[in-house]
Each structure stands twice: as structure tokens, then as C-alpha cells.
């Protein structure tokens, strides 16, 4: 993809893109008030506000519709901020363009449906407007990538992905689990694509927004989209995850913004030395894994000779119990080792099955 990085299109150099504003545009007064406050925070470049709110159940606040676009246009004229809104169908696109919205974004509920994404792509065909694509609700990288490709194929080159976390049915402190490995994989597949983080939707709780924001910057994300409201506790939607402009300003001042690279030769030399050590350790690790696999192959042959199953529950339970304990004694996170054990066990069963087939 020949993408014109949206973050550098809107900011100077490697400066992170900061987008802020309420979950939903509720009244003209609310939109103008928040726009005025955000205009005094130098890091904020774009005012966001939901105009159409895709709610799970009816009779909840579903947005004010086209009237809110007029408020955003007025806020842009008065306070100089660019504007962005979520569009979920071709009609939304038409209205947003009519009212001179600067950036469109495709929400998580829309990204899951290729038919709807294509409808939006067709509606913006040939229009020179930046587009942001949020990840789908569930952890499906191909759906996310597919939505980005559909928009790109409609001749939109100013593109950005938005990481807002993924629905998770298990217990978690987050509203949507970050699963940082997925945006990292997207960045690996499409290096030129900027990715920003939506810590508000990941957190679901304003108390977690700073930590999630810092983590996003630490792994090299290109900016943040943070829900900001003049009176968060009385917001008509997603009240718990919104913060005031004062809190936003303080948060942005406290964040450590990281650089992707440096021209400092001393730093580069030291980093290369440390990476060389990692390379050597990885080489040793791979050789150890090969030795482990050779033993597994011998075990499989022995089991086959004695007509024993590849999977042994008691042995697997013992491994799950002991290896994390060993790791903790060495200061290694037990969850990390549990994941490694799962991968090793899956490969072990695969190898044993292959041996037993012969």
C-alpha cells in the first residue's frame, strides 16, 4: 500500500496525533464548550464526537444525527480544530461530507461487516478525505486488514488504523482486552500504516486510561484518541470512560512520548551489542528446543511400541503445575511460561501423532 501517513499529514514530524472529544455530541452547548477547552491544549489536533451511536439495545442514546454535524462545523470555525465522526453507512458519509467533516472513521461494529465497509468505500470513491479504521470487535486481524484494504482500494491513501481493544468473555480489568500482539502484527504486515490507540474503549474506566496510553506509546503507536467531556459523570453514553479537559491536559503532560529511532551513535552501538547477545541466546534456545523435540520423538516411539496414547493428562497437569513455579523462582512471569508450555505441548502432541502414524 502507498499510504500517506495520516499522523504526519496532520502533525509535524514524528509528533503523535492526539484526538479528543465526547463519546457523543449531545447539545450544541456541550460541543462548543468542549471544543473551546480542547483548543487550549496544544497537543490536541482533532475534535471527535459521535453523531450516530450504534447502541446494543434501543431506547438508549443513539446520537443526535445530522444536527450534530452543524455543531461540529461551528466548533471548527470558532476554535480551529479539525473534526472527525464515525460513519456506518453511505448516508452517513454523504452527510459528513456535506458538512465538511475533515476525517471519517469506521467503527468496530462496522469493521466486522465487509458488505457495509464496501458500501462506505463505494460512497467515498474518489473523495480526497482521510479515513481511520477501528479494529473489529473480535480479535480477527484479517477482518481489520480487509476493511483497511477496501478503503484503500477506493483511492483513499490517507489512512490510519485505530486500536480500541477486543471483546473478551473472560475476567479482565479492561472493557476490551488490549491484545497488543494484534496491532503489532498489523504494523508488521503494513509498516507504512500509522496506528493510534483508543485507550478509552480499551479501559472502560477513566482510572486506567493513563496506563493504557503509556503502554501504547511505549510500543510505538502513533497517537491517541481519548474521550473527553465537560461533565463526564453525566454523559449520555460511556460516562465511566470519559475524562475532563483538565484531566486530559494533565495526562498528556505526564505521558512519555517515545521516538522510534535516534541518530545517537553511542545509543545505536550499545543497542546493537545487546541485540547480538539476544541473537546468541536465541540460537542456544533453538538448539535446546531441538534437543527437547528429539526426546519427544523417542517418547512417541516408545508409546507406540507399548500402545499408549500420545496425550497423558497427569503428565500435562504436572507440567502446568511445575514449570510456572520454576519460572517464578527466577523472576519470570508465570503467565508467560504457561503460554509457552501450551505452545510446546501442542507441538509435542502433533509430533507424537506424526510418529505414531508411521
C-alpha positions in Angstrom: 0.0 0.0 0.0 1.2 3.5 -0.8 -0.3 5.2 2.2 0.2 8.8 3.1 0.6 8.6 6.9 -2.3 10.3 8.4 -0.4 11.3 11.6 2.3 13.1 9.6 -0.3 14.6 7.4 -1.9 16.3 10.4 1.1 16.9 12.6 4.7 18.0 12.2 7.5 15.4 12.1 7.0 12.4 14.5 4.7 14.2 16.8 1.9 11.9 18.0 -1.6 12.6 16.8 -4.0 13.5 19.7 -7.7 13.2 19.0 -10.2 14.1 21.8 -13.8 14.9 22.4 -17.0 13.4 23.8 -18.3 9.9 23.1 -21.4 11.6 21.7 -22.4 15.1 20.6 -25.3 15.8 23.0 -26.1 19.5 22.6 -24.7 22.5 20.8 -23.5 24.0 24.1 -21.7 20.8 25.0 -19.9 20.6 21.7 -18.8 24.2 21.7 -17.7 24.1 25.3 -15.5 21.0 24.9 -14.1 22.4 21.6 -13.1 25.7 23.4 -11.4 23.7 26.2 -9.6 21.4 23.8 -8.4 24.4 21.7 -6.2 25.4 24.7 -4.5 22.0 24.8 -1.7 22.4 22.3 -1.3 18.6 21.7 -4.9 18.2 20.5 -5.3 18.5 16.8 -8.7 16.9 16.1 -12.2 17.1 17.8 -14.1 13.8 17.8 -17.7 13.3 18.6 -20.2 10.5 17.9 -23.1 11.7 15.8 -24.7 8.3 15.2 -24.3 6.0 18.1 -24.6 2.2 17.4 -26.1 1.0 20.6 -26.6 -2.6 21.6 -30.2 -2.0 22.7 -32.9 0.5 21.6 -34.1 3.4 23.8 -30.6 4.3 24.8 -28.9 7.4 23.5 -28.3 6.8 19.8 -26.9 10.2 18.8 -28.4 13.5 17.6 -27.8 12.8 13.9 -27.3 15.5 11.2 -27.9 18.4 13.7 -24.7 17.4 15.5 -22.7 17.9 12.3 -23.8 21.5 12.3 -22.4 21.9 15.8 -19.1 20.4 14.8 -18.8 22.7 11.8 -19.4 25.7 14.1 -16.9 24.4 16.6 -14.3 24.0 13.8 -14.9 27.5 12.6 -14.7 29.1 16.0 -11.8 27.1 17.5 -9.7 25.9 14.6 -9.8 22.1 15.4 -10.2 19.5 12.7 -13.3 17.3 13.1 -13.9 13.6 12.9 -17.0 11.4 13.1 -17.9 7.8 12.8 -19.8 6.7 9.7 -21.6 3.4 9.5 -23.2 3.6 6.0 -23.3 5.5 2.8 -25.8 8.1 4.0 -23.6 8.9 7.0 -20.7 9.5 4.5 -22.9 11.8 2.4 -24.0 13.9 5.3 -20.5 14.1 6.8 -19.0 15.3 3.5 -21.9 17.8 3.1 -21.0 19.4 6.5 -17.2 19.5 5.7 -16.1 16.9 8.3 -12.3 16.6 8.0 -11.8 12.9 8.8 -14.1 9.9 8.8 -13.7 6.9 11.0 -15.2 3.4 10.7 -16.2 1.9 14.0 -15.6 -1.6 15.4 -19.2 -2.7 14.8 -18.9 -1.7 11.2 -15.5 -3.2 10.5 -16.9 -6.7 11.2 -19.2 -6.5 8.1 -17.4 -6.5 4.7 -20.6 -5.6 2.9 -21.0 -2.4 5.0 -17.4 -1.5 4.7 -17.6 -1.9 0.9 -20.7 0.3 0.9 -18.7 3.1 2.7 -15.8 2.5 0.4 -18.0 3.0 -2.7 -19.5 6.2 -1.2 -16.1 7.8 -0.7 -14.7 6.6 -4.0 -12.6 9.4 -5.5 -13.0 11.7 -2.5 -9.8 13.0 -1.0 -10.6 12.6 2.7 -8.6 10.9 5.5 -10.1 7.7 6.9 -9.4 5.9 10.2 -10.4 2.2 10.6 -11.0 0.8 14.1 -10.3 -2.9 14.7 -13.3 -5.2 14.7 -15.0 -6.2 18.0 -13.5 -9.6 18.0 -9.8 -10.5 17.6 -9.8 -11.0 13.8 -6.8 -9.5 12.2 -7.9 -10.4 8.7 -11.2 -8.6 9.1 -9.3 -5.5 10.2 -6.9 -5.7 7.4 -9.7 -6.4 4.9 -11.5 -3.3 5.9 -8.4 -1.2 5.5 -7.8 -2.7 2.1 -11.3 -2.0 0.9 -11.0 1.7 1.9 -7.5 1.9 0.3 -8.9 0.3 -2.9 -11.4 3.2 -3.2 -8.5 5.5 -3.8 -8.2 6.7 -0.2 -4.5 6.9 0.7 -4.6 9.0 3.9 -5.3 6.1 6.2 -4.8 5.2 9.8 -5.8 2.2 12.0 -7.3 2.6 15.4 -6.7 0.0 18.1 -9.6 0.0 20.6 -9.2 -3.5 22.1 -11.2 -6.6 21.6 -14.3 -8.2 23.2 -13.3 -10.7 25.8 -15.7 -13.0 27.6 -13.4 -13.9 30.4 -12.5 -11.9 33.5 -10.5 -8.8 32.8 -10.0 -5.3 34.3 -10.5 -3.9 30.8 -13.7 -3.2 28.9 -12.0 -4.5 25.8 -8.8 -6.6 26.2 -5.8 -4.9 24.5 -4.2 -8.0 22.9 -1.3 -5.8 21.8 0.1 -8.5 19.7 -2.6 -8.0 17.1 -1.9 -4.3 16.3 1.8 -5.2 16.4 1.2 -7.9 13.7 -0.8 -5.4 11.7 2.1 -3.0 11.8 4.4 -5.8 10.7 2.2 -6.6 7.7 1.7 -2.9 6.8 4.7 -1.0 8.1 3.6 2.3 6.5 0.2 2.3 8.2 0.0 4.6 11.2 -1.8 3.1 14.2 -3.2 5.1 17.1 -4.7 3.8 20.3 -8.2 4.4 21.8 -7.4 3.9 25.5 -11.0 5.0 26.4 -12.6 2.0 24.8 -9.9 -0.4 25.9 -10.2 0.8 29.5 -13.9 1.4 30.0 -12.7 3.1 33.2 -11.0 6.5 33.3 -8.6 5.3 36.0 -6.9 3.0 33.5 -6.5 5.5 30.6 -3.1 6.8 31.5 -1.5 3.3 31.9 -3.0 2.1 28.6 -2.0 5.3 26.8 1.6 5.0 28.0 1.8 1.3 27.0 0.5 2.3 23.5 3.2 4.9 23.2 5.9 2.5 24.6 5.2 0.0 21.7 5.4 2.8 19.1 1.8 3.7 18.3 1.4 7.0 16.5 -1.1 8.7 18.7 -4.2 8.5 20.9 -7.9 9.0 20.7 -9.3 9.9 24.1 -12.9 10.6 25.0 -13.2 13.9 26.7 -16.4 15.5 28.1 -17.0 18.7 30.1 -19.1 16.7 32.6 -18.2 13.0 32.2 -20.3 11.7 35.1 -23.4 13.0 33.4 -22.5 12.0 29.9 -25.4 10.3 27.9 -23.1 7.4 26.9 -19.9 5.7 28.2 -19.7 8.1 31.2 -17.2 5.9 33.1 -14.5 6.1 30.4 -14.6 9.8 29.7 -12.4 12.5 31.3 -12.5 16.3 31.6 -10.3 18.5 29.5 -8.2 19.4 32.6 -7.5 15.7 33.3 -6.6 15.2 29.6 -4.2 18.1 29.7 -2.5 16.8 32.8 -2.4 13.2 31.4 -0.8 14.4 28.1 1.9 16.3 30.1 2.7 13.3 32.2 3.0 10.8 29.3 6.4 9.9 28.0 6.3 10.2 24.2 8.9 7.7 22.7 10.8 8.1 19.4 11.0 5.1 17.0 14.7 5.8 16.2 17.6 8.0 17.1 20.7 9.3 15.3 22.8 8.9 18.5 25.7 6.6 17.5 26.5 5.7 21.1 23.0 4.5 21.7 22.9 2.6 18.4 26.2 0.8 19.2 25.1 -0.2 22.6 21.7 -1.4 21.4 23.4 -3.5 18.7 25.7 -5.1 21.3 22.7 -6.0 23.4 20.8 -7.4 20.3 23.9 -9.5 19.5 23.5 -11.1 22.9 19.9 -11.8 22.3 20.8 -13.4 19.0 23.2 -15.7 20.7 20.7 -16.6 23.5 18.0 -17.3 20.8 20.4 -19.6 19.0 21.0 -21.5 22.2 17.3 -21.6 22.9 16.5 -23.0 19.4 19.1 -25.7 19.9 17.6 -26.6 23.3 14.2 -26.8 21.6 15.6 -29.2 19.0 17.0 -31.4 21.8 13.6 -31.4 23.5 11.9 -32.4 20.3 14.3 -35.2 19.8 13.4 -36.6 23.2 9.7 -36.2 22.3 10.2 -38.3 19.2 11.8 -41.0 21.3 8.9 -40.9 23.7 6.4 -41.2 20.8 8.2 -44.3 19.5 8.2 -45.8 23.0 4.5 -45.1 23.5 3.7 -46.6 20.1 5.6 -49.8 20.9 3.5 -50.2 24.1 0.2 -49.0 22.5 -0.1 -45.9 24.8 -1.9 -42.6 23.9 0.0 -39.5 22.9 -1.8 -37.3 25.4 -1.2 -38.1 29.0 -3.4 -36.0 31.3 -1.5 -36.4 34.5 1.8 -35.6 32.9 0.3 -32.5 31.3 -1.1 -31.4 34.6 2.3 -31.8 36.2 4.0 -29.7 33.6 1.4 -26.9 34.0 1.9 -27.0 37.8 5.7 -27.2 38.0 7.0 -25.0 35.1 5.3 -21.8 36.2 6.6 -22.4 39.7 10.1 -22.8 38.4 9.8 -19.6 36.4 8.5 -17.6 39.3 11.6 -18.6 41.4 13.7 -16.9 38.6 11.5 -13.8 38.5 9.8 -14.8 35.2 6.1 -14.1 34.8 4.2 -17.4 35.2 1.6 -16.4 32.6 4.3 -16.1 30.0 5.6 -19.6 30.8 2.1 -21.0 30.8 1.6 -19.7 27.2 5.0 -21.2 26.2 4.1 -24.5 27.7 0.8 -24.5 25.8 2.6 -24.0 22.5 5.2 -26.6 23.3 2.6 -29.1 24.3 0.6 -28.5 21.1 3.7 -29.2 19.1 4.6 -32.2 21.2 1.2 -33.8 20.5 1.5 -33.0 16.8 4.9 -34.7 16.6 3.8 -37.7 18.6 0.8 -38.2 16.3 3.1 -38.0 13.2 5.4 -40.6 14.7 2.6 -42.9 15.6 1.2 -42.8 12.1 4.3 -44.3 10.6 
